Each structure stands twice: as C-alpha cells, then as structure tokens.
C-alpha cells in the first residue's frame, strides 16, 4: 500500500508517512472510537475493521513567503471501512 501511495502521482517526494495501518473501531456520532478487535461496541455490535493511509509531501515554494515555513508539509489522509 505504501508503494501505491508513493507511485500514484509520479512525484518521488510523496511518502506514506505514517505507514498504512489497520484498526478496529466503533462508529460514534461523527467519528470513530478505536477499540480492541475482540471487544464489543457500546451498542453490542462487533467493531468494524478500518484501513488508514496517509500521504506527506514536503513542498518548497519558488518564492519566499514569510508566513509559510520552508518546507511546507502537505498531508493527506484516507480511512476506509474494510469489513
């Protein structure tokens, strides 16, 4: 999965940081509550398995902008329910 993240755009500077991972969680109002995969959710159901993928790019601007750090670190994150 990390290789797909880094190769998907053709930009060698993109990294999968932190590394892709799986976790179990129970959906709550507007978010996920991580739990052990052997536990039950508060409503008694089994927790779902999720995958998390992160991407990071260190970007250097052509011109110096005092309000922006060099490098500017751009981050992306995707979480998907696997089962």
N, C-alpha and C positions, 0 to 999 in steps of 0.2 A: 504494500500500500504506500509506503514511504517513497518508493521508486516512482510510482504513478504520480504522486504529488509533484515530485521534482521534475519529471519528464513531461508533464501535461502541457506546459506552456512553452517549452523550448528555452526558458530562461534558466541558466545554470545557477543563478543566485538564490533561487527559491529553495527552501529547505522544509522538511516536515519536522517542525520543532514546536512543542514537544512531540515525541514519537506517537504514532497512531496507537489507540488503545481500545479495549472493550470494558464495559462496566454494566452492572445491573442497577436498575433504578425503578422507582415507583413514580408515576406521574402525579404531580400535585397541581394546585391552581397556578397555571402559567409557568411551571418549571418542573425539574426532575429532582427527586430526592434519592441520592445514591444509597444503596443498601447491599448487604451481602446477598449473593445469588441464592442462598439457601433459606433466607428469611422470607416472611410474608409481608405484603404491603398492608397499610392500615385498614384497607377495606377487605382484607382477607385473600386477595388475589396474589398470583405469583408475580414477582418483579419481571420486567422485560429486559432483554439484553440490548445494549446500545453500543454503537461504534463511534469513536470520536477521532476526527482527523484535523490536524492543524497545519497551517502553512505560514511561513515567515519569509519576508523579503527585506533586505537592507537596501534602501534606496538613497542614492546620493543625488541631490539636486544640482543642476548645471550652474545656477547662480546661488549665491549665499543669501539665505533669508534668516535674519537674526532670531525670529520666533520659532524656527524649525531646527531641531537638533540634526547633526550630521554624524552618522547616517540616520535617516528617518526609517524607523522599523514599521513595516506594514504587516498586519496579522489577519489571517482568515481562519474561521473555524466552522466545521460542519459536524453535526451529530445526527445519526440516523438510527432508527429502531431496526434491529436485526431479527429479533423474534419476540 
